Amino acid sequence: MNMQQSRPPEPAPVAARGASERPFEPLDYGLYALTVIAWSLSWYAIEFQVGTVANEVNIVWRFAIATVLMFGWVVLKRGQLRFALADHMRFVALGVLMFSSNFLLFYYGAGYLVSGLLSVVFSLASVMNMMLGAVVMREKPSPRILLGGLTGFCGIALMFLPEIVGHDLGGGTLVGLAFCVAGTLSFCIGNVISAAGMRKGLPLVSMNAWGMFYGTLWSAILALLMGRTFTVVPTVAYFGSLLFLAVVSTIMGFAAYLTLLGRIGAARAGYATVMFPIFALLVSTVLEDYRWTAFAIAGLALVAIGNVLVVRGGRR
């Protein structure tokens, strides 16, 4: 493979300075909404896959489809395919962290924890993004944005308070929490790698395509080492959910999220991870008979307040 660049890299997305402070633009709202909707519905789609095929294999199929489609997108756009070796090392890290390990660790955690608690742990991404952005990228959030993120997280915790209080915090539960915290951290470090790549000028679609390729390869290697069987379930529900996860949740969701990351910064983009559990619950209300409680309503109010604080960002 020729690892040299065939042409100069495309300009970096908007965001480099003041991204965490400027008001939202119309495109930011659209990207934010697409991210939340795509990832909210993914939780319901995963229900058709968990327990039917090994987790590692499910992720291989999902990202194999996404990788083929993403590279097809690059070719149609006549985008950049050749990169220096140092860039490929960045893509490997992105793939392992964001397009593989992040998902696997949460699948493992799901074996110990209820789904609501999984959402609560993953909502920590908004806070972790702020911390990593401040330490690694010197993207210090304003007090208003920090308050908004913490308010939103408290709202999520309040929504699931009865479930958390009634859950035994010993033994396997601690193992599950460790898996989920590690998965969230993996996702957030992937955010930093992606944002740094975009600031360097690496094209988003090409970076995602290579990241998904390496993430798929990593999941396949893990599946082989663990002796997993590469199978599928020949049903409409399984293939339908697989295509939805690959096309909508993976390609469209991650493209929207990572573009948003480059435009508005890690702190505010990460708040999408606080919002999508709310929409996932709305889906569950319609399709799975989820029942709202006083805690859930109060928590939703806090999330709404936090969302206003974060989205309005640096407005005075």
Salt bridges, closest charged atoms under 4 A:
GLU10 OE2 - ARG7 NH2 3.55
GLU25 OE2 - ARG22 NH1 3.99
GLU25 OE1 - ARG263 NH2 2.75
ASP28 OD2 - ARG22 NH1 2.72
ASP28 OD1 - ARG263 NE 2.62
GLU56 OE1 - ARG228 NE 3.02
ASP87 OD1 - LYS200 NZ 2.57
GLU139 OE2 - ARG199 NH2 3.01
